[in-house]
């Protein structure tokens, strides 16, 4: 997990904790924006993580692909 992913995850957890505290103090409608910030940052975390995983897969071929490439060369 990269630093940017860890920061996004920490920020999203922080917004969740703040939302829980604010929800206990006020109504759901007044604290709704914190919940949306939590979900937005969580979705950003998932997007960044999936893009990194996609890039890593494109760079390193699987073993099956390597075997097929060797067969084609022969």
Secondary structure, DSSP 8 states (H G I E B T S, - for coil): --HHHHHHHHHHHHHHHHHHHHHHHS-HHHHHHHHHHHHHHHHHHHHHHHHHHHHHHHHS--HHHHHHHHHHH-
